[in-house]
Amino acid sequence: LVTYSDHQESVYSVSFSPDGQKIVTTSRDKTARLWNLSGQTLQVFKGHKRSIDAASFSPDGQKIATASRDGTIKIWDLSGQIILSLGKENIETFYSVNFSPDGQKIAGAAADKTAKIWDLQGNLIATFRGHQDVVNSVNFSPNGKVRNTASSDGSAKIWECKGKK
């Protein structure tokens, strides 16, 4: 139906907004792009120093979180302004990012074999350790009380809400 092709390098992920009226893409070109359904770029998100592997809309559709190989997760408003930058704890790469269902927390899956949860003030709430290889994906259950992770170690795990710091 539509081709979204303004990125300069490989596109790594695509995600619909909660209302289904926009999409966000991420790329090796160090940008994320917000598009309308007709294929027009609405905003380009610049600020990461390496590839962006994943992006996620907040439940209200007013924010976008990006996960990058520069070891940071950034939360943006839809005008392209950085609201918050997370990470930098000696993490090489974040592969996945997701908002909690209530939009009050953010989860990131990391190359250091962990997943991390922050509040939107930037406070680290929990670190989930137990995988033997990089964590590729992290997500919240619909009620927000449990988290699940998937790893290159060949396993997926479900975690209690408190995690292990």
C-alpha positions in Angstrom: 0.0 0.0 0.0 2.7 2.5 1.0 6.5 2.4 0.9 8.4 4.4 3.5 11.9 5.0 2.1 13.6 8.2 3.3 16.1 6.4 5.5 19.7 6.4 4.2 20.6 2.9 5.4 18.9 -0.3 6.6 15.6 0.0 8.5 15.5 -2.1 11.7 12.0 -1.6 13.1 8.6 -0.2 12.4 5.7 0.4 14.9 2.2 1.8 14.7 1.0 4.6 17.0 -1.7 3.5 19.5 -4.4 5.3 17.3 -3.1 3.6 14.2 -2.6 7.0 12.4 1.2 7.2 12.4 4.2 4.9 12.3 7.8 5.2 13.6 10.7 3.6 11.9 14.3 3.1 13.1 17.5 2.8 11.1 21.2 2.2 10.9 21.4 5.8 9.7 21.1 6.9 13.4 17.6 8.3 13.0 14.1 7.4 13.8 11.3 8.8 11.6 7.7 9.6 12.3 5.4 9.1 9.3 1.8 9.5 8.4 0.0 6.7 6.7 0.5 8.3 3.3 4.2 7.9 3.6 5.1 11.5 4.4 7.8 12.1 7.0 6.4 14.1 9.9 9.5 14.3 12.0 13.1 13.0 12.0 14.5 12.1 15.4 18.3 12.8 15.5 20.5 12.5 18.6 21.8 9.0 18.8 25.5 8.3 17.9 24.9 4.8 16.5 22.2 2.7 14.9 18.7 2.8 16.4 17.4 -0.8 16.7 13.9 -0.2 18.1 11.2 2.4 18.9 8.0 2.3 20.8 5.1 4.7 21.2 3.8 5.6 24.7 0.3 4.4 25.3 -1.1 7.9 24.8 0.8 8.2 21.5 2.5 11.5 22.7 6.0 10.1 23.2 8.4 7.8 21.4 11.2 5.8 23.0 14.2 4.7 20.9 16.8 2.0 21.7 20.3 2.5 20.2 23.6 0.7 19.8 25.1 3.8 21.4 24.1 2.4 24.8 21.2 4.8 25.3 17.4 4.9 25.3 15.9 8.3 24.5 12.4 9.4 25.0 11.2 12.1 22.6 8.1 14.3 22.2 6.5 14.1 18.7 8.2 17.4 17.7 11.6 15.6 17.9 12.8 17.1 21.2 14.6 14.7 23.7 12.7 14.5 26.9 14.9 12.0 28.7 18.1 10.0 27.9 18.6 6.8 29.8 21.5 4.3 29.9 25.2 5.0 29.7 25.9 2.5 32.5 28.7 0.9 30.5 26.1 -0.7 28.2 27.2 -1.1 24.6 23.8 -1.5 23.0 20.1 -1.5 23.7 18.1 -3.7 21.3 14.6 -3.2 22.5 12.5 -0.6 24.3 8.8 -0.6 25.5 6.6 1.6 27.6 4.6 0.0 30.4 0.8 -0.1 29.7 0.2 2.9 32.0 3.0 4.9 30.3 4.8 5.5 33.6 7.8 3.2 33.1 10.2 2.3 30.3 12.0 -1.1 29.7 15.1 -1.7 27.7 16.8 -4.9 26.6 20.6 -4.7 26.7 23.8 -6.3 25.3 25.1 -6.7 28.8 22.7 -9.6 29.3 20.2 -7.6 31.3 16.9 -5.8 31.0 16.3 -2.6 32.8 13.2 -0.6 34.0 13.2 3.1 34.6 10.5 5.6 35.7 10.0 8.6 33.5 12.1 10.8 35.8 15.1 8.7 34.8 15.3 6.6 38.0 16.5 3.0 37.5 13.8 0.9 39.2 15.0 -2.6 38.4 17.7 -4.6 36.6 16.8 -8.2 35.5 19.8 -10.5 35.5 19.8 -14.2 34.6 20.4 -14.5 30.9 23.7 -15.9 29.6 23.8 -13.8 26.4 22.4 -10.5 25.1 18.8 -9.7 25.8 17.1 -8.9 22.5 13.6 -8.1 23.6 11.7 -6.9 26.7 8.1 -6.2 27.2 5.4 -5.7 29.9 2.3 -7.8 30.4 -1.0 -6.1 29.6 -1.5 -5.4 33.3 2.1 -4.2 33.7 2.8 -6.5 36.6 5.2 -8.9 34.9 7.9 -8.5 32.3 9.2 -10.9 29.8 12.6 -11.0 28.1 14.0 -12.9 25.1 17.7 -13.6 24.8 20.3 -14.9 22.3 21.0 -17.6 24.9 18.0 -19.5 23.5 15.6 -18.6 26.3 12.7 -16.4 27.2 11.9 -15.5 30.8 9.0 -14.1 32.7 10.0 -11.9 35.7 8.2 -10.8 38.9 7.4 -7.2 39.0 10.1 -6.2 41.5 13.0 -7.6 39.4 16.5 -7.8 40.8 18.7 -4.8 41.1 
